[in-house]
Amino acid sequence: MVSTQELINLLINDNQIELNKLFQNDKWKIDINFREVYKTIIDNDNSSCQNSVGEMYYFGEGLEQNYQKALHWFQLSADQGNSIGQNNLGFMYQYGLYVEQNFKKVLYWYNLAIEQGDSTAQYNLGDMYYKGLGVDQDYQKALHWFQLSADQGKSDAQNYLGDMYHNGLGVDQDYQKALHWFQLSADQGYSNAQNYLGYMYQNGLGVDQDYEKAIYWYQLAADQCHSRAQNNIGFMYEYGLGVDQDYETTLNWYQLSVNQGNSNAQKNIKILLSKWLDKGLDKYIQKIESKNKDLESKNQKLEEENTELKYRPGGIGFKECKDRFDKQDY
């Protein structure tokens, strides 16, 4: 992890090689004092400092988010030939962030960054060809640019390569290659790749079926609020795949996914409830109601004990009584 002072030194010395390595992973931001960085580099006119100020305005890190100022600083950096600034400027034009959307300028700035081997620009251009954004959709060109970016270790490009091999887009379907690229991306903490990897282990695609590993990767993705992973974990609990079957846990995971707008999880809840009705939901409800009655009984006992002790000289009071209840120590 880089320190604030180390980042400042890299910026002031315009060490673009090390900065490129650093900026490929968002984790570098965790321990950075952005206000200190800003105060130190704001008057420095080198390209890395200018780009960094632009990113601080873009993300609102240590400063109020301001796309207009971000664009200004990215432009200064890009004009000095900074590949990261060029990529960032292209990104602003691509999505029309305080500037009119202009795909000719997008391609111009991305290509300048790519000429310097910038992996993020390679990925961004691949994404344009993959989705047909401002260019004709072309999976083979997308694959080319993703490959160059992935070879430099960019996790989202690795994930896209996995996706393309998994679905046979622009390339022959190859589950083993898909697994390879998903694994590289997932190992860097990329949640979509982690979810994909869980799916492949669940279904034995390019690897021996392994429900426990599927749950492991789904869980990592779900911990990052990945809605499809949450839905998948619910499915695993519903059918007892790699875990004990547990309908309450199933519903909890489905609901977390629904809360993020996942319509498939919403359908799964309806199907689950329908299944319960067919199989005799009343038995399961009785189990839950039994637990609720037991809890109500304990609450009642707590209230009675608290009332008695509250008015007794030297009584232990509510806090200790509640502690006893929580520990079930009567």
C-alpha positions in Angstrom: 0.0 0.0 0.0 1.4 3.4 -1.0 1.6 6.2 1.6 0.4 9.8 1.0 4.0 11.0 0.8 5.1 8.2 -1.5 2.2 9.2 -3.8 3.2 12.8 -3.7 6.8 12.0 -4.6 5.7 9.9 -7.6 3.5 12.7 -8.8 6.0 15.5 -8.4 8.7 13.3 -10.0 6.3 12.5 -12.8 7.1 8.8 -12.5 4.4 7.6 -14.9 5.6 4.0 -15.0 5.0 3.5 -11.3 1.9 5.6 -11.3 0.4 3.5 -14.1 1.1 0.4 -12.0 -0.5 2.1 -9.0 -3.6 3.4 -10.6 -4.5 0.0 -12.1 -5.8 -1.0 -8.6 -8.3 1.1 -6.7 -6.9 -0.2 -3.4 -4.1 2.4 -3.4 -6.7 5.1 -2.4 -7.5 3.6 1.0 -4.9 5.3 3.2 -4.4 8.5 1.1 -4.9 11.9 2.6 -6.2 13.6 -0.6 -6.3 17.1 0.9 -2.6 16.8 1.7 -1.9 15.6 -1.8 -3.9 18.4 -3.3 -2.2 21.1 -1.3 1.2 19.8 -2.3 0.8 19.3 -6.0 -1.8 22.0 -7.0 0.9 24.4 -8.1 3.1 21.8 -9.8 2.6 21.9 -13.6 3.8 18.4 -14.5 1.4 16.1 -16.2 1.0 13.5 -13.4 0.1 16.2 -10.9 -2.4 17.7 -13.3 -4.1 14.4 -13.9 -4.2 13.6 -10.2 -5.9 16.9 -9.4 -8.4 16.1 -12.2 -9.1 12.7 -10.6 -9.6 14.3 -7.2 -12.2 16.6 -8.7 -13.7 13.8 -10.7 -14.2 11.4 -7.8 -14.7 14.1 -5.1 -11.8 12.8 -3.1 -10.8 15.4 -0.6 -12.6 18.0 -2.7 -16.1 18.7 -3.8 -16.9 16.7 -7.0 -16.7 19.0 -10.0 -16.6 17.6 -13.5 -15.9 21.0 -15.1 -12.6 21.3 -13.1 -11.8 17.6 -13.6 -12.1 18.2 -17.4 -9.8 21.2 -17.2 -7.1 19.3 -15.4 -7.4 16.2 -17.5 -7.0 18.4 -20.6 -3.8 20.0 -19.2 -2.4 16.6 -18.4 -3.4 15.1 -21.8 -1.9 18.0 -23.7 1.5 17.2 -22.1 1.2 13.6 -23.3 0.2 11.9 -20.1 -1.4 8.6 -21.1 -3.6 8.5 -18.0 -4.8 12.0 -18.5 -5.5 11.2 -22.2 -7.5 8.2 -21.2 -9.5 10.1 -18.6 -10.2 12.9 -21.1 -11.4 10.3 -23.6 -13.7 8.9 -20.9 -15.2 12.3 -20.2 -16.0 12.7 -23.9 -17.4 9.2 -24.1 -20.0 9.8 -21.4 -20.6 13.5 -22.0 -19.4 14.5 -18.6 -19.5 18.4 -18.6 -18.7 18.2 -22.3 -20.7 17.3 -25.4 -20.4 13.5 -26.1 -18.1 13.1 -29.0 -16.9 9.7 -30.1 -14.3 11.1 -32.6 -12.6 12.8 -29.7 -13.0 9.7 -27.6 -11.2 7.6 -30.1 -8.5 10.3 -30.6 -7.6 10.4 -26.9 -7.9 6.7 -26.3 -5.6 6.0 -29.2 -3.0 8.5 -28.0 -3.0 6.7 -24.7 -2.9 3.3 -26.3 0.2 4.3 -28.3 1.9 4.5 -24.9 0.6 1.1 -23.9 -2.0 2.4 -21.4 -4.0 -0.7 -20.3 -7.1 1.3 -19.2 -7.4 2.9 -22.6 -7.0 -0.5 -24.2 -9.8 -1.8 -22.0 -12.0 1.2 -22.7 -11.6 0.8 -26.5 -12.3 -2.9 -26.2 -15.5 -2.0 -24.3 -16.6 0.3 -27.1 -16.2 -2.5 -29.7 -17.8 -5.0 -27.4 -20.9 -2.9 -26.9 -20.9 -1.0 -30.2 -20.5 2.4 -28.5 -19.6 5.0 -31.1 -18.2 2.2 -33.3 -19.7 -0.8 -35.1 -19.9 -3.7 -32.7 -17.0 -6.0 -33.4 -16.2 -8.8 -31.0 -12.9 -9.7 -32.6 -11.6 -6.1 -32.2 -13.0 -6.1 -28.6 -11.1 -9.4 -28.0 -7.9 -7.9 -29.3 -7.9 -4.9 -27.1 -9.1 -6.8 -24.0 -6.3 -9.2 -24.6 -3.7 -6.5 -24.6 -5.1 -4.9 -21.5 -5.5 -8.3 -19.7 -1.9 -9.2 -20.4 -1.0 -6.2 -18.4 -3.0 -7.4 -15.5 -6.1 -5.3 -15.7 -8.8 -7.2 -13.9 -11.9 -5.9 -15.7 -10.3 -6.8 -19.1 -9.5 -10.2 -17.7 -13.1 -10.6 -16.7 -14.3 -9.6 -20.2 -11.9 -12.1 -21.8 -13.4 -14.8 -19.6 -16.9 -13.7 -20.6 -16.0 -13.9 -24.3 -14.5 -17.4 -24.0 -17.4 -18.5 -21.9 -20.0 -17.4 -24.4 -18.0 -17.9 -27.6 -18.1 -14.2 -28.6 -15.5 -13.4 -31.3 -13.8 -16.7 -30.4 -14.5 -20.4 -30.1 -16.2 -21.2 -26.8 -13.6 -22.5 -24.4 -14.5 -23.0 -20.8 -11.0 -23.7 -19.6 -9.7 -20.4 -21.1 -12.7 -18.7 -19.6 -11.9 -20.2 -16.2 -8.3 -19.1 -16.5 -9.2 -15.4 -17.1 -12.0 -15.4 -14.6 -9.6 -16.8 -12.0 -7.0 -14.1 -12.7 -9.6 -11.4 -12.4 -11.3 -12.9 -9.3 -7.9 -13.2 -7.5 -7.7 -9.4 -7.8 -11.1 -9.0 -6.1 -13.2 -8.3 -9.2 -16.7 -9.2 -8.1 -18.2 -10.0 -11.5 -15.4 -12.5 -12.1 -15.8 -14.0 -8.7 -19.5 -14.5 -9.5 -18.7 -16.1 -12.8 -16.1 -18.4 -11.2 -18.7 -19.5 -8.7 -21.1 -20.3 -11.6 -18.5 -22.4 -13.3 -17.7 -24.4 -10.2 -21.4 -24.8 -9.5 -22.1 -26.2 -13.0 -18.7 -28.0 -13.7 -17.8 -25.8 -16.7 -14.1 -26.3 -17.5 -13.6 -27.6 -14.0 -14.9 -30.4 -11.8 -18.2 -29.5 -10.2 -17.5 -28.3 -6.6 -20.4 -26.6 -4.7 -18.2 -25.6 -1.8 -15.9 -23.6 -4.1 -18.9 -22.2 -5.8 -20.2 -20.9 -2.5 -16.8 -19.5 -1.7 -16.6 -17.4 -4.8 -20.2 -16.4 -4.7 -19.7 -15.2 -1.1 -16.7 -13.1 -2.0 -18.8 -11.4 -4.8 -21.9 -11.1 -2.6 -19.8 -9.4 0.1 -19.2 -6.7 -2.5 -23.0 -6.3 -3.0 -23.0 -8.2 -6.3 -26.7 -8.8 -6.8 -26.4 -11.9 -9.0 -24.0 -13.5 -6.6 -26.5 -12.9 -3.8 -29.3 -14.4 -5.9 -27.0 -17.5 -6.6 -26.2 -18.0 -3.0 -30.0 -18.0 -2.3 -30.4 -20.7 -4.9 -27.6 -22.8 -3.3 -29.4 -22.6 0.1 -32.8 -23.3 -1.4 -31.6 -26.6 -2.9 -28.9 -27.4 -0.3 -26.0 -27.3 -2.7 -22.8 -27.2 -0.8 -24.6 -26.0 2.3 -27.5 -27.2 4.5 -30.8 -26.4 3.0 -32.2 -23.4 4.8 -35.3 -21.5 3.6 -34.8 -18.5 5.9 -31.3 -18.0 4.7 -32.5 -18.5 1.1 -35.1 -15.7 1.5 -32.5 -13.4 3.1 -30.2 -13.7 0.1 -33.0 -13.4 -2.4 -34.2 -10.3 -0.6 -30.7 -8.7 -0.6 -30.6 -9.2 -4.3 -34.1 -7.9 -4.8 -33.2 -4.8 -2.9 -30.7 -4.0 -5.6 -33.3 -4.4 -8.3 -32.6 -8.0 -9.4 -35.8 -9.1 -11.1 -34.6 -12.8 -11.2 -34.4 -12.9 -7.4 -37.9 -11.5 -7.2 -39.1 -14.3 -9.4 -37.2 -16.8 -7.3 -39.0 -15.6 -4.1 -42.4 -16.1 -5.8 -41.4 -19.6 -7.0 -40.1 -20.5 -3.5 -43.3 -19.4 -1.8 -45.3 -21.3 -4.4 -43.3 -24.4 -3.7 -43.8 -24.1 0.0 -47.5 -23.9 -0.5 -47.4 -27.1 -2.7 -45.4 -28.9 -0.1 -47.2 -27.7 3.0 -46.0 -24.4 4.0 -48.0 -24.5 7.2 -45.4 -27.0 8.7 -42.6 -24.5 8.0 -44.7 -21.6 9.3 -45.3 -23.6 12.5 -41.6 -24.0 13.0 -41.1 -20.2 12.7 -44.0 -19.4 14.9 -42.7 -21.8 17.5 -39.4 -19.9 17.5 -41.3 -16.6 17.8 -43.3 -17.9 20.7 -40.2 -19.1 22.5 -38.7 -15.6 21.9 -41.9 -13.9 23.2 -41.7 -16.1 26.3 -38.2 -15.1 27.0 -39.0 -11.5 26.5 -41.9 -11.8 29.0 -39.6 -13.5 31.5 -37.1 -10.7 31.0 -39.8 -8.1 31.6 -41.0 -9.8 34.8 -37.5 -10.3 36.1 -36.7 -6.7 35.4 -39.8 -5.4 37.1 -39.0 -7.4 40.2 -35.4 -6.4 40.4 -35.9 -2.8 39.4 -37.7 -2.0 42.7 -35.7 -4.3 44.9 -33.1 -2.5 47.0 -29.7 -3.3 45.6 -31.4 -4.9 42.5 -29.3 -5.7 39.5 -31.2 -3.4 37.2 -32.1 -3.7 33.5 -28.7 -3.8 31.9 -27.5 -6.9 33.8 -30.9 -8.5 33.5 -30.8 -8.0 29.7 -27.3 -9.4 29.7 -28.6 -12.5 31.4 -31.3 -12.8 28.9 -29.0 -12.4 25.9 -26.8 -15.2 27.4 -29.9 -17.2 28.3 -28.6 -17.3 31.9 -31.5 -17.5 34.2 
